Amino acid sequence: MRAVVCTALGDESSLTLAEVPPPPLDTDGVRIGVRAAGVNFADMLVISGKYQFKPDPPFIPGFEVAGEVLEVGPEVTTCRPGDRVMAVPDFGGFAEQVVAREVHTHVIPPSMDFATAAGFPVAYGTSHHALVVRAGLKAGETLLVHGAAGGVGLTAVEIGQALGATVIGTAGGPDKVAVALRHGARHGIDYKSEDIREQVKMLTDGRGADLVYDPVGGAVFDASLRCTTAGGRLLVIGFASGTVPQIPANILLVKNLTVIGYDWGAYRRREPSVLRESYRQLLEWYEAGKLKPIVSQRLPLAEAAKALALLKSRKATGKLVLEV
Ligand SMILES: NC(=O)c1ccc[n+]([C@@H]2O[C@H](COP(=O)([O-])OP(=O)(O)OC[C@H]3O[C@@H](n4cnc5c(N)ncnc54)[C@H](OP(=O)(O)O)[C@@H]3O)[C@@H](O)[C@H]2O)c1
């Protein structure tokens, strides 16, 4: 089969398209004929050796796919050959075939195309579980979402709105702010030209946000600490800015703030059944038209390196997908 192989840790230039043997099928495995694979910021971290999980080269990156089930192991009961599925394998998604565990494989509704499904599980799964289970977002609360036009950010905007929160989305540039507004943000802040703290205070009559969803880190996180309401929560999702914030404990103390770390990958590995409940809800919302995933660009498998370069240069909105 054809696959994108990372031959050495480094940047996207270490990816090459190669002919490799298909992966073996485990007893609880589902062999998927990949039709599309989602591209994540974390793929960049994995190939540069900066992710929590560090496979040795050569390896095939890519940990979300959609396609058709080709074959299942003897223990598998929830899907069968011919089913249309989305899945989150450990890695190996940038290929014509991948084997995912049954517990990480989900049948998709007929109305969902493969490109949409390929970009769905990581971003929506992260935002749903983080907002609902870890942070307990409630209707009527103000949710501040950073990087609100990006992969995970946009899903947090939609989920926040679906849960009845008032969403403020921040992004770099007016076009990206407009995307967040179209997807359910009540207010938008362009953090390239506007001050996050001032704007949030103004939009909340001085009160501040109840919950912050932050996949960006750096200066954006620092500003959030100063515009979260007393007793508020901050969800640490990622550091796309490249800067891991250092948190002054005195601000947490005087404002009674709670900072919540969130790693979806850890739940995927240790408690995958918990995430199935997220997907049940998310796919129901999708079918009801409450979620409108954006796939801003579809590239052929051979252009995986270009897709990662687009993410790095902040040119993408919503998700980027490789089509096989
Ligand atoms: N905790 C978890 O379980 C979990 C799960 C999934 C993803 N993540 C993390 O969340 C972050 C975002 O992932 P993603 O897949 O949504 O990526 P993405 O689609 O590239 O979105 C990241 C957003 O961050 C903003 N950004 C600010 N500074 C940036 C920079 N220097 N380079 C690139 N983007 C920058 C960009 O928006 P503007 O241009 O509008 O600023 C971009 O839209 C990553 O750190 C990823 O590892 C964490």
The ligand as an SDF file (V2000), in Angstrom:
LIG
                    3D

 48 52  0  0  0  0  0  0  0  0999 V2000
   -5.2560   18.7690   24.7990 N   0  0  0  0  0  0  0  0  0  0  0  0
   -5.6830   17.9800   23.8370 C   0  0  0  0  0  0  0  0  0  0  0  0
   -6.1660   16.9020   24.1070 O   0  0  0  0  0  0  0  0  0  0  0  0
   -5.5520   18.4470   22.4180 C   0  0  0  0  0  0  0  0  0  0  0  0
   -6.2860   17.8710   21.3750 C   0  0  0  0  0  0  0  0  0  0  0  0
   -6.1590   18.3910   20.0820 C   0  0  0  0  0  0  0  0  0  0  0  0
   -5.2880   19.4610   19.8450 C   0  0  0  0  0  0  0  0  0  0  0  0
   -4.5580   19.9640   20.8810 N   0  0  0  0  0  0  0  0  0  0  0  0
   -3.6230   21.0900   20.7000 C   0  0  0  0  0  0  0  0  0  0  0  0
   -4.3540   22.2370   20.3450 O   0  0  0  0  0  0  0  0  0  0  0  0
   -3.5370   23.0840   19.5500 C   0  0  0  0  0  0  0  0  0  0  0  0
   -4.2790   23.4010   18.2720 C   0  0  0  0  0  0  0  0  0  0  0  0
   -4.4090   22.2140   17.4820 O   0  0  0  0  0  0  0  0  0  0  0  0
   -5.2210   22.2370   16.1110 P   0  0  0  0  0  0  0  0  0  0  0  0
   -5.0800   20.8790   15.5080 O   0  0  0  0  0  0  0  0  0  0  0  0
   -6.5540   22.8430   16.3100 O   0  0  0  0  0  0  0  0  0  0  0  0
   -4.2990   23.2530   15.2670 O   0  0  0  0  0  0  0  0  0  0  0  0
   -4.7090   24.3860   14.2260 P   0  0  0  0  0  0  0  0  0  0  0  0
   -5.8840   23.9680   13.4090 O   0  0  0  0  0  0  0  0  0  0  0  0
   -3.4360   24.7490   13.5280 O   0  0  0  0  0  0  0  0  0  0  0  0
   -5.1850   25.5970   15.1560 O   0  0  0  0  0  0  0  0  0  0  0  0
   -4.2880   26.2910   15.9710 C   0  0  0  0  0  0  0  0  0  0  0  0
   -4.6780   27.7450   15.9990 C   0  0  0  0  0  0  0  0  0  0  0  0
   -3.7410   28.4060   16.8380 O   0  0  0  0  0  0  0  0  0  0  0  0
   -3.5180   29.7090   16.3800 C   0  0  0  0  0  0  0  0  0  0  0  0
   -2.1000   30.0420   16.4600 N   0  0  0  0  0  0  0  0  0  0  0  0
   -1.5830   31.0420   17.2180 C   0  0  0  0  0  0  0  0  0  0  0  0
   -0.2720   31.0950   17.0900 N   0  0  0  0  0  0  0  0  0  0  0  0
    0.0860   30.1280   16.2230 C   0  0  0  0  0  0  0  0  0  0  0  0
    1.3370   29.6990   15.6880 C   0  0  0  0  0  0  0  0  0  0  0  0
    2.4930   30.2880   16.0340 N   0  0  0  0  0  0  0  0  0  0  0  0
    1.3420   28.6700   14.8030 N   0  0  0  0  0  0  0  0  0  0  0  0
    0.1950   28.0490   14.4610 C   0  0  0  0  0  0  0  0  0  0  0  0
   -1.0380   28.4130   14.9550 N   0  0  0  0  0  0  0  0  0  0  0  0
   -1.0820   29.4380   15.8250 C   0  0  0  0  0  0  0  0  0  0  0  0
   -4.0020   29.7820   14.9300 C   0  0  0  0  0  0  0  0  0  0  0  0
   -5.0640   30.7190   14.9050 O   0  0  0  0  0  0  0  0  0  0  0  0
   -4.8420   32.2720   14.5650 P   0  0  0  0  0  0  0  0  0  0  0  0
   -4.0450   32.3320   13.2920 O   0  0  0  0  0  0  0  0  0  0  0  0
   -6.2360   32.7420   14.4420 O   0  0  0  0  0  0  0  0  0  0  0  0
   -4.1010   32.8130   15.7420 O   0  0  0  0  0  0  0  0  0  0  0  0
   -4.5780   28.3950   14.6250 C   0  0  0  0  0  0  0  0  0  0  0  0
   -5.8590   28.4780   14.0230 O   0  0  0  0  0  0  0  0  0  0  0  0
   -2.2130   22.3350   19.3430 C   0  0  0  0  0  0  0  0  0  0  0  0
   -1.2710   22.7830   20.2980 O   0  0  0  0  0  0  0  0  0  0  0  0
   -2.5970   20.8860   19.5890 C   0  0  0  0  0  0  0  0  0  0  0  0
   -1.4820   20.1210   20.0010 O   0  0  0  0  0  0  0  0  0  0  0  0
   -4.6760   19.4860   22.1370 C   0  0  0  0  0  0  0  0  0  0  0  0
  1  2  1  0
  2  3  2  0
  2  4  1  0
  4  5  1  0
  4 48  2  0
  5  6  2  0
  6  7  1  0
  7  8  2  0
  8  9  1  0
  8 48  1  0
  9 10  1  0
  9 46  1  0
 10 11  1  0
 11 12  1  0
 11 44  1  0
 12 13  1  0
 13 14  1  0
 14 15  2  0
 14 16  1  0
 14 17  1  0
 17 18  1  0
 18 19  2  0
 18 20  1  0
 18 21  1  0
 21 22  1  0
 22 23  1  0
 23 24  1  0
 23 42  1  0
 24 25  1  0
 25 26  1  0
 25 36  1  0
 26 27  1  0
 26 35  1  0
 27 28  2  0
 28 29  1  0
 29 30  1  0
 29 35  2  0
 30 31  1  0
 30 32  2  0
 32 33  1  0
 33 34  2  0
 34 35  1  0
 36 37  1  0
 36 42  1  0
 37 38  1  0
 38 39  2  0
 38 40  1  0
 38 41  1  0
 42 43  1  0
 44 45  1  0
 44 46  1  0
 46 47  1  0
M  CHG  2   8   1  16  -1
M  END
$$$$
